[in-house]
Amino acid sequence: MPSSRATYESRMHRVLLHIDRHIAGPLELAALARVANFSAFHFHRLFAAWTGERVGDYVRRRRLELAATRLVTQPDATVLSVALAVGFGSAEAFARRFKLHFGESPGAWRRQQVQLRALQRAQVRKPGQPDSKPDQASGPSRVQHGNFHNATPETAMHVRLENLAPASIAYLRHVGPYGEPVGRFWVETFAPWMEANGLLDAARYGISHDDPSIVSPGKCRYDACVEVPAGTALSGKAQRGALPGGRYAVLDFRGDPRTINDAWTALLRDWLPASGLQMDNRPCFEYYPVDAAKDQGLKAFSCRLCVPVAAL
């Protein structure tokens, strides 16, 4: 029955969230089964049927993907500290698994990413243009869900630190490539659902859980979210959740939707490593206020890019 299926989905979403937020600690099958409120005896089969991966394989993949993100965004962090931060017991075990997954050792992969960024910056910088100032960051050209496009050279970064309040949300999840498919998901699936539930005047959020340069496009997760009061009755397959409050780095974005990925790249891979801060296990998100500007003629829109930060 629909209500039964919704219960299963809600419990599985709860498990995936728990895994990402507790990635540094032990994630044993019995404990995850308790989070889902399913029998430990059957949980591994239910999880594999729902995700297409065994529990251990999924946890291992998420640890490696989160480690790859840390290697890029925390260039001064040692391989050992990255390994421990995502739940590996030693640098040696981490290095073996990392090379099996990405084809290179963590150190070689990190160096390759640094060189790639330097090359991309050189490609988009105008001839004779000086290097960026300390408060600026370039948006390098990047593979955005399978397509190359050029970024705006040397975009000034006006990032501020804010303490944001937690938000109660409802969301629908898209699994697959980002970019145009996500836009269609908003227009064809999420917007009609919001209208049916009387939520068109509420603040909205977009959460890209995965980096498509690290995670296979077919496994990338995106949540289209809307702020709802606790206890609001909702129709359809929407899941409930909460965006944690706390300290965030916030960047105002306005422009062509095709360039937002470059803004994220500049924020996470240029500004963040030089900021003295690091991301924690809360999700990054885009915040769309109720009165967010949108210019259909210019195909431009505005939002705030929010990155959870903590001291290094």
Secondary structure, 3 states (H helix, E strand, C coil): CHHHHHHHHHHHHHHHHHHHHCCCCCCCHHHHHHHHCCCHHHHHHHHHHHHCCCHHHHHHHHHHHHHHHHHHHCCCCCHHHHHHHCCCCCHHHHHHHHHHHHCCCHHHHHHHHHHHHHHHHHHHCCCCCCCCCCCEECCCCEEECCEEECCCCCEECCEEEEEECCEEEEEEEEECCCCHHHHHHHHHHHHHHHHHCCCCCCCEEEEECCCCCCCCHHHCEEEEEEECCCCCCCCCCCEEEEECCEEEEEEEEEECHHHHHHHHHHHHHHHHHHCCEEECCCCCEEEECCCCCEECCCCEEEEEEEEEEEEC
